[in-house]
């Protein structure tokens, strides 16, 4: 999931660079924040269902990515 999050981040960053409307840019970053939240929920559920699977190691990196997206969302609001 972490790889998917990074791929989506790159895609959103590319879209944001070409968008002139700052409200639309903020909306793109909001989508990324929501995506990171959803991934966090799924990883936690996976970790609960399969203890020791190691999925929780991705939580910190997704949280960092989420925080970066939230800052970008706020900056463009």
C-alpha positions in Angstrom: 0.0 0.0 0.0 2.9 2.4 0.7 4.0 2.1 -2.9 0.4 2.9 -4.1 0.4 5.9 -1.8 3.7 7.2 -3.3 2.5 6.6 -6.8 -0.7 8.5 -6.2 1.3 11.3 -4.6 3.4 11.6 -7.7 0.3 11.6 -9.9 -1.5 14.3 -7.8 1.7 16.4 -7.7 1.8 16.3 -11.5 -1.8 17.3 -11.7 -1.4 20.1 -9.1 1.5 21.6 -11.1 -0.7 22.1 -14.2 -3.7 23.4 -12.3 -4.1 27.1 -12.1 -7.1 27.2 -9.7 -5.8 27.0 -6.1 -9.1 25.7 -4.9 -8.8 22.8 -7.3 -5.2 22.2 -6.1 -6.3 22.1 -2.5 -9.0 19.6 -3.4 -6.5 17.4 -5.0 -4.4 17.4 -1.9 -7.5 16.7 0.2 -8.1 13.6 -1.9 -4.6 12.5 -1.1 -5.1 13.1 2.7 -8.3 11.0 2.5 -6.5 8.3 0.6 -3.7 8.1 3.2 -6.4 7.9 6.0 -8.1 5.0 4.2 -4.8 3.2 3.7 -4.0 3.7 7.4 -7.3 2.2 8.4 -6.8 -0.8 6.1 -3.2 -1.4 7.3 -4.4 -1.3 11.0 -7.1 -3.8 10.2 -4.7 -6.1 8.4 -2.3 -5.9 11.3 -5.1 -6.8 13.8 -6.3 -9.7 11.6 -2.7 -11.0 11.0 -0.5 -10.1 13.9 3.2 -10.2 13.0 2.6 -9.6 9.3 4.7 -6.5 9.5 2.2 -4.2 7.8 2.4 -1.7 10.6 5.9 -0.7 9.5 4.3 1.2 6.7 2.1 3.4 9.0 4.8 5.9 9.9 5.7 6.5 6.2 2.1 6.9 5.2 1.5 9.3 8.2 4.5 11.4 7.0 3.0 11.5 3.5 -0.4 12.4 4.8 1.1 15.2 6.8 2.9 16.5 3.8 -0.3 16.4 1.7 -2.2 18.2 4.5 0.4 21.0 4.6 0.0 21.3 0.8 -3.7 21.3 1.1 -3.6 24.1 3.7 -1.1 26.1 1.7 -3.4 26.1 -1.4 -6.6 26.8 0.5 
